[in-house]
Amino acid sequence: MVADQSGTLYVVATPIGHLDDITRRALQVLGAVALIAAEDTRHTGRLLAHYGITTPLWAVHEHNERELVPRLLERLAAGDDVALVSDAGTPLLSDPGFPLVRACREQGLRVVPVPGASALLAALSVAGLPLDRFCFEGFLPRKAAARRERLQGLAGVTATLVFFEASHRVQETLADLVALFGAEREAVLARELTKLHETVLAGSLGELAAALAADAEQRLGEFVLLIGGAAAATAAAPEVDRVLRVLLGELPLKQASSLAARLTGIKRNQAYQRALVLRAETPA
């Protein structure tokens, strides 16, 4: 058991853009802890300076966090409170911090969330897509082949899909989605949320791809990409699966899915999406 005088790790959400999107509690915690473990001390330093907070900063990022975890645990065990922040939003959501939080749990140290801004939840709240179920996938693989393989495995998911994406890859990702999910799949692209140039584009994947191709400004910034779930029929109908498996054994994917749609009565796009899932599940 850890002594009662041990410190607390506070996992603190910070603004994703607009500096006013920070809670009074977060400011109080950041000003009161012994140190702040920050993904980028320069970035967090500007936030602290804006609010007149002078708490010492430690740089704790993906390249050094495992090395620094023992030192942070020592500080916590000695009674120091520590705040964990990422560059923006809620820590651990596609950001560093997991090793530290996991180690604190294993050591019996207290971990307290200080909730606030989150690009994931901000995008979901304005997307207009079903939110009864959603699947957060974070950043897709950087290499094209790995990205396409991951997307193939997600094509038949019926929940809303959510991805983070960088400006230099967003067009390639949209092109892969059009090819693998179909140009008509409903989607939303949220860019630069809470910042000066915030835009939220809604439409089909094909329409979003065309919008970015036509406007270079829409390709700049940080993105949250939301994809409507596959129609339930593409994930569940046993007869559709049976027909597709037979056809995929004899024909190319597009031809098999087109013929399966004619035979079963489902939409061609639904048959294509389900065919992608079945092909990914079939051993090479």
Secondary structure, DSSP 8 states (H G I E B T S, - for coil): ---TT--EEEEE-B-SS-TT-S-HHHHHHHHHSSEEEES-HHHHHHHHHHTT----EEE--TTTHHHHHHHHHHHHHTT--EEEE-SSBSTTSSSS-HHHHHHHHHHT-EEEEE----HHHHHHHHH-S--SSEEEEEE--SSHHHHHHHHHHHTT--SEEEEEEETTTHHHHHHHHHHHH-TTSEEEEEESTTSTT-EEEEEEHHHHHHHHHH-GGGGSSEEEEEE----THHHH-HHHHHHHHHHHTTS-HHHHHHHHHHHH-S-HHHHHHHHHHHHHHS--
